[in-house]
Amino acid sequence: MNPADPRQGTRFAVYLCPPAESPSYRLGSELLGYDVRARQELALPDYIDSTWQTAAAPYGLHLTVVEGFYTDAASLPAIEAELRACMACLSPTAELHLSGGHVEAWNGGAVLAQVFTPSAHLTMLQALLLARLSRFVTHSPFDDEVQEHPQRYPAAYERARLRLLRTPRGLDTWQPHFTLVQPYGGPDASALQRRLEALVSPYAQQRYGSVALFVKPEGQPRWQIEAEIGVGRPEQA
């Protein structure tokens, strides 16, 4: 990693990602134009311009549990081991559920996302993983954001999170969501929001039994799945 530009380094994240065979995964991947499981670009629907997906597409379909932080590449095995240790602590009956899925337009319509309410067990897991994995962070995207816009996160709890966890998000204000379009640059965000709502409404309730460790190696343009770890599994791969 170039110390003069930490944004060029290796990144890791923990996401929920639907199974490859699920209709919700196929739909979301088509909307983004990238199948992260197959590491394959897809043709976008005719109603989505490629310039509207420059921010979202490189990640593939995902729901953030732990942000896409920067780390040393040498730390990836330890990050995976820590993730496995945390997942092994969950009982086999832990419910990693999402409910109430609906499409919202954020940032003046620049972001269109399917937003959910997380189950209590999923919220607990998000807090555990964020706390346990933050020690591996060498740089946070929010470091740059706050440097450019010092007043962006003014609340005392947001500043405390930035210091301790390297992100102002999560914990009791977590908004789990799948980003469907970003950055939208068309003439009518409301119309696209309604169209997306009709498409994703069958998937308003979702259940997961695992989380995925995503990695973006230094110099690579897109993210990839490094490992998937199930609930209550042994720590070893």
N, C-alpha and C positions, 0 to 999 in steps of 0.2 A: 504494500500500500504506500502510495506517495504521501509522506507526511505533510507536504504543502497543500494537498487537496484530499482530505479524508473521504470525500464523496466518491472517489474512484475505487474505494476498497470493497472487500467482500461484505455482503449483507445477509442477514438471516431474519426470519419471522416465523411465527406460529399462527397458522390459519386453520379454519374449517374449510374443507373442500369436498363437495358432494362426490359420490362414487362416479367413476367414468361412465358406467352404464345407466345412470339415472337421467331422466328427462330434464330435470332442472340443470344438471351439469352441461348437457348437450346444448340446451337453450342459452345458458349464460355464456358458454364458450363461443357460440355463434355470434352473440351480440357483441362480444369483445373482439372477435376476430383472432383469437389465440386459444389453443387447447394446451393448457399447461401440463397436463398428464402425458400427452403424446409429444409435447414440445413441437407443436406444429401450428403454423399460421392457417387461418380459415378465412374464407370469403365472407365479408360483412354483408348483412342484409341491405337491400337497395335503399332503405330509408335511413341508414346510418352512414355518414361520411367518415372516411378514414381519419380526417383531422379532428374528429370528435372523440377519438379513442387513443390519442397519443399518450395520455397519462395513465389510463386504466389498463389498456391491453397488455403491456409488458408483464403484468402480474398474473394474468389469467384469472379465472373465477375463484374468488377467495373471500372469506369473512375474517377480518383481523381479530385475533386473540392477543397476540403480542406484535407490536409495531415492527416495521421493516428497518431494523437498526443495522449499523455498521459494526463489524468486528474484525479481529485478526483471523485469517483463514485457518491458522493453526488451532484456533479455539473451537472449531466446528465439532470435532468429536466430543469435546467436553460439554458443549451446548446440547448435543443430542443425548448424551448420557444423563444430563440434568433433567431434560424433558422426559426421558423414560422413567427416571426415578420419581418424578412428580406424578406421572400417569399411573405408575404402579401403586401409589398411595390411595387412589380412588377405589371405592368398592365396586364390585361388578354390577351393582344396581344403580350406579350414578347416572343421572339423566341429563345428558347434554342436549337439551332441546331448544328449539327456536319456535316462537309462535307470533301470531299477529302480523305476519309479513305484509308490507304495503310499500308502494313506491313514493318517495319524497323527492322534491327538487331542492337542492341546497345551493348556497353561494350564488343566489340570483338566477338559478337555473343552469349553472355551469356543471353541476354534478347531479346525476339522477341515480338514486340508490334504492334498493329494496331493504327496508329497515325492519328489524325484528325486536321482540321482547325476549330476553334470554331467561332460561330456567335458573333457579337458585343455584343448582350445582354447577352450571356453566359459568355463572357470574363468579362463584367461588374459585373455579379453576382459572379463570382469567386473572384474578388478583394474585393467586399463588404463582402462576407462571411469570407474570410481569415482575413480581418481587424477586423470584429466584433467578431469572435470566438477565436482569438489568446489569448485573456485575460484569457481564461479558461485553457490554456495549463500549465501543471505542469512540463512537460518534453517533449523534442522533440527527435526523432530518430537522428536528425542532430547534437544534442549536443554530442552524443557519436562519431559520424563520425568525427566531427571537432576535438574532443579531441584526437582521434587516428591518424588523418591525418590533422594536423593544416593548411596545405597549400591547402586543397581540394577545397575551395571556395575563391579564392584570390581577385576577383573583389570587388571593393568598394561597389557596389550596393548589391552584395550577402551578404557581411558582415552586411550591414545596414538592410537587410531583416532578417537575422538571429537574430539580436538584437531586432527588432521591431515585427516581425511576426513569428519567430522561424523556418523559412524555407528559404532556398536560392532560392526556385522555385516560380513560379506563376507570377501574374501580367502581364507585357508585354512580358515575356519570357515563358509563360505557354505553355506546350506541352501536350494537352489532349490526352490520349491514354488508350486503354485496353491492359494490359499485358496478353499475350497469353501463353508464356512459360518463366519460370525463376526458376533456372539457367540451361540453355541448356548445356549439357555436351557431346553431340554426336559428330560425326566426320565431319558433313557437315551442318553448320548453313544455308548456302545459299540454299541448297536443301529444308530444312524445311521451310525456309522463303517463297520460291516459292509455296510450298504446302499449307501453311497457307493463302497466298495471294489468291489462287484460292478458298479457302473455304469461306473467309470473304469478298471477293470483292462485293457480292450482298448487303452488308450492309455498303457501303462506305458513304451513306448519312443517318443520323439518326436525329430524332426530339424527344424532351422530353418536358413534361409538368410538371415535378416534379423532386425533388432531394430526395435522401435517406440518412437518418442518420444511419450510421453503428456504431456498438459498439462491442468491444472485451472485455468482462468482465475479471477481474483479474483471472488468473488461467485457463482460457479457451483457447483451442488451435486454435479455428477458430472464424471468425467474424460472426456477425448476423445483420439483419436489425431491427433497433429499431422503425423507423417511416419513412413514405414517405409524403412529403409535396408538394402540387401543387402550381403552379403559381397563385398569387393573391388570395390565400385562407385566411380566417380569422385566426387570431393568435391562437385561441383556437382549441384544437384537436376536 
